[in-house]
């Protein structure tokens, strides 16, 4: 407990805040779900032949679409 108190103090946190933060990081780093199922989903997705193109052109087309949809200012 003393080591935890020192770590919390070095971080400028209460023990409870330090522990909550450490637990959040630990939870994020633990994989969830079945790894084999995730890999199977990725493999299946790779079989699809979706539209692709130059990223700069695609971004320009998306931006142009957004700009065309913006309401014109009233005069």
Buried (B, 14 or more C-beta within 10 A) or exposed (E): EEEEEEBBEEEEBEEEEBBEEBEEEEEEEEEEEEEEEEEEEEEEEEEEEEEEEEEEEEEEEEEEEEEEEEEEEEE
